[in-house]
Amino acid sequence: MPVDLNTAVPHSARIYDYLLGGKDNFEADRQAAAAIVKASPSLPISMRANRDYLARIAHFMAADLGIRQFLDIGTGLPTSPNLHEVVQRVDPASRVVYVDNDPIVLVHARALLTSTPQGSTAYLDADLLDVDKIMAAPEVQSLDLSRPIGISLLAILQFVPDEARAHAILDTLMAPLAPGSALAISTVTAHNEQAVQAAATYTARGIPAKPRTDDEVTGLFRGLDLVTPGVQLVHRWRPSPSAPAVDDEHVQMSGGVAIKR
Ligand SMILES: C[S@@+](CC[C@H](N)C(=O)[O-])C[C@H]1O[C@@H](n2cnc3c(N)ncnc32)[C@H](O)[C@@H]1O
Protein backbone atom coordinates (compact mmCIF):
# COMPACT_ATOMS: atom_id res chain seq x y z
CA MET A 1 0.00 0.00 0.00
CA PRO A 2 1.44 3.44 -0.84
CA VAL A 3 2.23 5.53 2.22
CA ASP A 4 0.01 8.63 2.61
CA LEU A 5 2.37 11.41 3.68
CA ASN A 6 -0.47 13.96 4.06
CA THR A 7 1.95 16.67 2.99
CA ALA A 8 -0.55 19.56 3.35
CA VAL A 9 -0.57 19.14 7.13
CA PRO A 10 2.51 19.80 9.30
CA HIS A 11 4.00 16.75 11.04
CA SER A 12 6.25 16.98 14.08
CA ALA A 13 8.89 14.61 12.62
CA ARG A 14 9.24 16.73 9.47
CA ILE A 15 9.25 20.04 11.39
CA TYR A 16 12.03 18.59 13.52
CA ASP A 17 13.90 17.38 10.44
CA TYR A 18 13.69 20.86 8.88
CA LEU A 19 14.96 22.53 12.06
CA LEU A 20 17.91 20.12 12.21
CA GLY A 21 18.79 21.04 8.62
CA GLY A 22 17.28 17.95 6.95
CA LYS A 23 15.58 17.63 3.56
CA ASP A 24 12.61 15.41 4.40
CA ASN A 25 9.97 18.06 4.83
CA PHE A 26 7.24 19.88 2.90
CA GLU A 27 5.89 23.43 2.61
CA ALA A 28 3.37 23.00 5.46
CA ASP A 29 6.17 21.74 7.71
CA ARG A 30 8.47 24.63 6.77
CA GLN A 31 5.70 27.18 7.40
CA ALA A 32 4.96 25.64 10.79
CA ALA A 33 8.70 25.56 11.56
CA ALA A 34 9.04 29.26 10.62
CA ALA A 35 6.15 30.19 12.93
CA ILE A 36 7.61 28.09 15.74
CA VAL A 37 11.11 29.59 15.36
CA LYS A 38 9.60 33.09 15.24
CA ALA A 39 7.97 32.40 18.60
CA SER A 40 11.02 30.56 19.83
CA PRO A 41 14.31 31.56 18.08
CA SER A 42 16.53 29.30 20.16
CA LEU A 43 14.64 26.14 19.23
CA PRO A 44 17.28 24.86 16.73
CA ILE A 45 19.98 25.15 19.45
CA SER A 46 17.69 23.33 21.84
CA MET A 47 17.03 20.54 19.37
CA ARG A 48 20.75 20.05 18.80
CA ALA A 49 21.23 19.91 22.59
CA ASN A 50 18.49 17.26 22.72
CA ARG A 51 20.24 15.18 20.03
CA ASP A 52 23.52 15.42 21.96
CA TYR A 53 21.59 14.29 25.07
CA LEU A 54 20.30 11.29 23.09
CA ALA A 55 23.89 10.24 22.39
CA ARG A 56 24.83 10.65 26.07
CA ILE A 57 21.86 8.76 27.54
CA ALA A 58 22.33 5.96 25.00
CA HIS A 59 26.02 5.68 25.87
CA PHE A 60 25.21 5.80 29.59
CA MET A 61 22.65 3.00 29.37
CA ALA A 62 25.01 0.83 27.32
CA ALA A 63 28.39 1.56 28.92
CA ASP A 64 27.46 2.37 32.54
CA LEU A 65 24.30 0.28 33.02
CA GLY A 66 25.40 -2.58 30.76
CA ILE A 67 22.11 -2.62 28.83
CA ARG A 68 22.20 -4.36 25.46
CA GLN A 69 18.56 -4.06 24.30
CA PHE A 70 16.79 -0.81 23.53
CA LEU A 71 13.31 0.37 22.66
CA ASP A 72 13.31 3.91 21.26
CA ILE A 73 9.82 5.40 20.84
CA GLY A 74 9.30 8.56 18.80
CA THR A 75 12.55 7.96 16.92
CA GLY A 76 12.12 10.64 14.30
CA LEU A 77 13.90 10.79 10.98
CA PRO A 78 17.36 9.25 10.91
CA THR A 79 19.88 11.80 12.27
CA SER A 80 23.48 10.93 12.96
CA PRO A 81 24.38 9.49 15.35
CA ASN A 82 21.30 7.30 15.62
CA LEU A 83 20.82 5.44 18.89
CA HIS A 84 21.91 2.06 17.51
CA GLU A 85 25.17 3.57 16.27
CA VAL A 86 25.97 4.81 19.80
CA VAL A 87 25.11 1.59 21.63
CA GLN A 88 26.65 -0.73 19.02
CA ARG A 89 29.92 1.18 19.43
CA VAL A 90 29.81 -0.01 23.06
CA ASP A 91 28.77 -3.54 22.11
CA PRO A 92 28.19 -4.50 18.46
CA ALA A 93 25.73 -7.19 19.63
CA SER A 94 23.29 -4.54 20.97
CA ARG A 95 19.72 -4.78 19.71
CA VAL A 96 17.47 -1.79 19.04
CA VAL A 97 13.77 -1.54 18.19
CA TYR A 98 12.71 1.84 16.84
CA VAL A 99 9.08 3.00 16.96
CA ASP A 100 7.40 6.00 15.34
CA ASN A 101 3.93 6.67 13.98
CA ASP A 102 4.80 9.17 11.26
CA PRO A 103 4.57 7.80 7.71
CA ILE A 104 7.63 9.78 6.60
CA VAL A 105 9.74 8.15 9.29
CA LEU A 106 8.51 4.79 7.97
CA VAL A 107 9.60 5.80 4.45
CA HIS A 108 13.11 6.57 5.72
CA ALA A 109 13.32 3.72 8.23
CA ARG A 110 15.74 1.79 6.02
CA ALA A 111 18.46 4.23 7.12
CA LEU A 112 17.87 3.03 10.71
CA LEU A 113 18.24 -0.61 9.77
CA THR A 114 22.01 -0.48 9.41
CA SER A 115 22.85 -2.77 12.28
CA THR A 116 26.16 -4.45 12.87
CA PRO A 117 26.03 -8.14 11.85
CA GLN A 118 26.28 -9.16 15.53
CA GLY A 119 23.37 -6.98 16.69
CA SER A 120 20.00 -6.04 15.22
CA THR A 121 17.78 -3.07 14.49
CA ALA A 122 14.07 -3.24 13.77
CA TYR A 123 11.48 -0.60 12.96
CA LEU A 124 7.89 -0.67 14.16
CA ASP A 125 5.27 1.68 12.72
CA ALA A 126 3.09 2.20 15.81
CA ASP A 127 1.51 4.81 18.03
CA LEU A 128 2.73 5.47 21.57
CA LEU A 129 -0.92 5.93 22.55
CA ASP A 130 -1.48 2.28 21.57
CA VAL A 131 1.23 1.07 23.90
CA ASP A 132 -0.26 -2.42 24.32
CA LYS A 133 0.21 -2.94 20.58
CA ILE A 134 3.84 -1.83 20.84
CA MET A 135 4.58 -4.26 23.69
CA ALA A 136 2.80 -7.14 21.90
CA ALA A 137 4.55 -6.54 18.55
CA PRO A 138 6.87 -9.33 17.36
CA GLU A 139 9.75 -6.82 17.12
CA VAL A 140 9.47 -6.11 20.87
CA GLN A 141 8.59 -9.66 21.86
CA SER A 142 11.72 -10.86 20.08
CA LEU A 143 13.79 -8.97 22.69
CA ASP A 144 14.73 -11.01 25.76
CA LEU A 145 12.30 -9.63 28.35
CA SER A 146 14.08 -11.51 31.12
CA ARG A 147 17.05 -9.17 30.64
CA PRO A 148 17.17 -5.36 31.06
CA ILE A 149 15.86 -3.10 28.33
CA GLY A 150 16.55 0.62 27.93
CA ILE A 151 13.50 2.60 26.87
CA SER A 152 14.00 6.06 25.43
CA LEU A 153 11.20 8.56 24.92
CA LEU A 154 12.99 11.65 23.67
CA ALA A 155 11.11 14.78 22.65
CA ILE A 156 7.83 12.88 22.36
CA LEU A 157 6.00 13.08 25.71
CA GLN A 158 5.14 16.74 25.16
CA PHE A 159 2.76 15.33 22.54
CA VAL A 160 0.97 13.35 25.26
CA PRO A 161 -0.45 16.31 27.16
CA ASP A 162 -2.72 14.36 29.46
CA GLU A 163 -0.79 13.53 32.64
CA ALA A 164 -2.85 10.47 33.57
CA ARG A 165 -2.45 9.09 30.05
CA ALA A 166 1.32 9.67 30.09
CA HIS A 167 1.61 7.88 33.44
CA ALA A 168 -0.51 4.96 32.21
CA ILE A 169 1.65 4.60 29.09
CA LEU A 170 4.86 4.61 31.12
CA ASP A 171 3.47 2.08 33.59
CA THR A 172 2.50 -0.24 30.72
CA LEU A 173 5.95 0.10 29.14
CA MET A 174 7.91 -0.55 32.33
CA ALA A 175 5.71 -3.24 33.98
CA PRO A 176 6.93 -6.25 31.96
CA LEU A 177 10.61 -5.23 32.03
CA ALA A 178 13.29 -6.94 34.10
CA PRO A 179 14.97 -5.18 37.05
CA GLY A 180 17.94 -3.18 35.80
CA SER A 181 15.89 -1.81 32.92
CA ALA A 182 16.03 1.94 32.41
CA LEU A 183 13.80 4.76 31.23
CA ALA A 184 15.25 7.88 29.57
CA ILE A 185 13.05 10.88 28.89
CA SER A 186 13.37 14.33 27.45
CA THR A 187 10.38 16.60 27.08
CA VAL A 188 9.52 20.28 26.75
CA THR A 189 10.18 22.26 29.93
CA ALA A 190 7.69 24.74 31.39
CA HIS A 191 10.56 26.74 32.90
CA ASN A 192 11.49 28.47 29.66
CA GLU A 193 9.27 31.12 28.11
CA GLN A 194 10.31 30.26 24.53
CA ALA A 195 9.51 26.59 25.13
CA VAL A 196 6.06 27.55 26.37
CA GLN A 197 5.59 29.72 23.24
CA ALA A 198 6.80 26.91 20.95
CA ALA A 199 4.39 24.44 22.54
CA ALA A 200 1.55 26.93 22.08
CA THR A 201 2.46 27.33 18.40
CA TYR A 202 2.52 23.54 17.89
CA THR A 203 -0.89 23.37 19.57
CA ALA A 204 -2.26 26.18 17.37
CA ARG A 205 -1.07 24.26 14.28
CA GLY A 206 -3.03 21.18 15.29
CA ILE A 207 -0.31 19.29 17.22
CA PRO A 208 -1.27 19.57 20.92
CA ALA A 209 1.91 19.97 23.00
CA LYS A 210 2.40 20.45 26.74
CA PRO A 211 5.39 21.96 28.56
CA ARG A 212 6.08 20.26 31.93
CA THR A 213 7.55 21.59 35.16
CA ASP A 214 10.56 19.79 36.67
CA ASP A 215 8.18 18.32 39.26
CA GLU A 216 5.94 16.96 36.49
CA VAL A 217 8.93 15.49 34.62
CA THR A 218 10.19 13.94 37.87
CA GLY A 219 6.68 12.53 38.36
CA LEU A 220 6.94 10.70 35.03
CA PHE A 221 9.63 8.52 36.64
CA ARG A 222 7.42 7.44 39.57
CA GLY A 223 8.29 4.01 40.93
CA LEU A 224 11.79 4.17 39.40
CA ASP A 225 15.15 5.33 40.80
CA LEU A 226 16.35 8.51 39.12
CA VAL A 227 20.10 8.47 38.57
CA THR A 228 22.25 11.51 39.43
CA PRO A 229 21.79 14.38 38.52
CA GLY A 230 18.02 13.79 38.44
CA VAL A 231 15.86 15.87 36.11
CA GLN A 232 17.85 18.61 34.41
CA LEU A 233 17.83 20.75 31.30
CA VAL A 234 19.15 18.25 28.78
CA HIS A 235 22.54 19.96 28.24
CA ARG A 236 23.14 19.77 32.00
CA TRP A 237 22.59 16.01 32.22
CA ARG A 238 26.10 14.52 32.54
CA PRO A 239 27.58 16.95 30.00
CA SER A 240 30.56 15.90 27.97
CA PRO A 241 33.57 17.95 29.18
CA SER A 242 34.60 18.65 25.58
CA ALA A 243 31.19 19.92 24.46
CA PRO A 244 30.83 23.64 23.70
CA ALA A 245 28.94 25.56 26.40
CA VAL A 246 25.23 26.17 25.80
CA ASP A 247 23.24 28.82 27.69
CA ASP A 248 20.32 27.57 29.79
CA GLU A 249 18.07 30.13 28.14
CA HIS A 250 18.46 28.35 24.77
CA VAL A 251 17.50 24.90 26.03
CA GLN A 252 13.83 24.01 26.03
CA MET A 253 13.94 20.37 27.03
CA SER A 254 14.50 18.72 30.36
CA GLY A 255 14.92 15.07 31.18
CA GLY A 256 16.66 12.33 33.05
CA VAL A 257 17.28 8.62 33.33
CA ALA A 258 15.84 6.24 35.93
CA ILE A 259 16.35 2.57 36.73
CA LYS A 260 13.78 -0.11 37.58
CA ARG A 261 14.92 -1.95 40.72
C1 LIG B 1 10.52 15.94 18.03
S1 LIG B 1 10.70 14.35 17.30
C2 LIG B 1 11.94 13.60 18.32
C3 LIG B 1 12.87 12.65 17.58
C4 LIG B 1 13.95 11.98 18.43
N1 LIG B 1 13.36 11.16 19.48
C5 LIG B 1 14.88 12.98 19.06
O1 LIG B 1 14.75 13.27 20.26
O2 LIG B 1 15.74 13.50 18.37
C6 LIG B 1 9.22 13.54 17.87
C7 LIG B 1 8.92 12.23 17.18
O3 LIG B 1 7.87 11.56 17.89
C8 LIG B 1 6.98 11.02 16.93
N2 LIG B 1 5.67 10.90 17.57
C9 LIG B 1 4.86 11.90 18.01
N3 LIG B 1 3.74 11.39 18.56
C10 LIG B 1 3.85 10.03 18.46
C11 LIG B 1 3.02 8.94 18.85
N4 LIG B 1 1.83 9.16 19.46
N5 LIG B 1 3.44 7.68 18.61
C12 LIG B 1 4.65 7.45 18.00
N6 LIG B 1 5.47 8.44 17.61
C13 LIG B 1 5.08 9.72 17.83
C14 LIG B 1 6.98 12.00 15.79
O4 LIG B 1 6.53 11.39 14.59
C15 LIG B 1 8.44 12.41 15.75
O5 LIG B 1 9.18 11.58 14.89
The ligand as an ORCA input file, in Angstrom:
! r2SCAN-3c Opt
* xyz 0 1
  C      10.519     15.936     18.034
  S      10.701     14.352     17.303
  C      11.940     13.598     18.323
  C      12.867     12.649     17.579
  C      13.948     11.976     18.434
  N      13.359     11.157     19.477
  C      14.879     12.976     19.065
  O      14.753     13.268     20.264
  O      15.745     13.499     18.366
  C       9.216     13.543     17.872
  C       8.924     12.233     17.177
  O       7.874     11.561     17.885
  C       6.982     11.016     16.931
  N       5.667     10.901     17.575
  C       4.857     11.896     18.011
  N       3.742     11.395     18.557
  C       3.853     10.030     18.459
  C       3.024      8.944     18.849
  N       1.834      9.161     19.455
  N       3.439      7.680     18.614
  C       4.650      7.452     18.000
  N       5.474      8.442     17.610
  C       5.081      9.721     17.830
  C       6.983     12.002     15.791
  O       6.527     11.395     14.588
  C       8.438     12.411     15.748
  O       9.178     11.578     14.890
*
